Amino acid sequence: MSTRGTNFFYKWLSNNLPAIVRADVISVSELAHKLFADAKSLGISRTEIEEDTGGVHEAILDAIVHHDAGVVG
């Protein structure tokens, strides 16, 4: 992720995680689409967000799994 992409991604997760904690695989895909749409509206490309990750879907799932431990990012 670029710095801008990384910052956007983690801020987006922080703002949306309470609503996604009960997410399943289908809703994770929908959340990724929402993430990219929100980023695009701010001029942040999908590439900027995905540069250094194994994938946004996996990162969202990881954030959900670690949410109970109080970890985001």
C-alpha positions in Angstrom: 0.0 0.0 0.0 1.1 3.5 -0.6 1.2 5.6 2.5 -2.0 7.4 1.4 -3.6 4.0 0.5 -2.5 2.5 3.8 -3.8 5.5 5.8 -7.1 5.4 4.0 -7.5 1.6 4.4 -6.9 1.6 8.2 -9.0 4.7 8.8 -11.8 3.2 6.7 -11.5 -0.1 8.7 -11.6 1.9 12.0 -14.8 3.7 10.9 -16.5 0.6 9.5 -15.3 -2.3 11.7 -18.0 -2.2 14.3 -20.5 -2.7 11.5 -18.6 -5.5 9.9 -17.5 -7.7 12.8 -20.3 -10.2 12.0 -19.3 -10.3 8.3 -19.3 -13.4 6.3 -17.4 -14.1 3.1 -20.1 -12.6 0.9 -20.3 -9.4 2.9 -16.5 -9.1 3.0 -16.6 -9.0 -0.8 -19.3 -6.3 -0.6 -17.2 -4.4 1.9 -14.2 -4.5 -0.4 -16.3 -3.0 -3.2 -17.5 -0.3 -0.8 -13.9 0.4 0.3 -12.8 0.8 -3.3 -15.8 3.0 -4.1 -15.1 5.2 -1.1 -11.4 5.4 -2.0 -12.2 6.3 -5.6 -14.4 9.2 -4.4 -11.3 10.6 -2.7 -9.1 10.0 -5.7 -7.3 7.0 -4.2 -6.8 4.1 -6.6 -7.3 0.4 -5.9 -3.6 0.0 -6.8 -2.6 2.4 -4.0 -4.5 0.3 -1.5 -3.4 -3.1 -2.7 0.3 -2.4 -3.5 1.7 -4.0 -0.3 -1.1 -6.4 0.7 -1.8 -10.0 -0.1 -5.3 -8.6 -0.8 -7.9 -6.4 0.7 -10.4 -9.3 1.3 -7.8 -11.0 3.5 -6.9 -7.8 5.3 -10.6 -7.2 6.1 -11.0 -10.7 7.3 -7.8 -10.3 9.4 -9.2 -7.1 11.0 -12.4 -8.9 11.8 -10.5 -11.8 13.4 -8.3 -9.5 15.5 -11.1 -7.1 16.4 -11.9 -9.1 19.6 -8.3 -8.6 20.6 -8.6 -4.9 20.1 -6.2 -4.9 17.1 -7.0 -3.0 13.9 -4.0 -2.8 11.5 
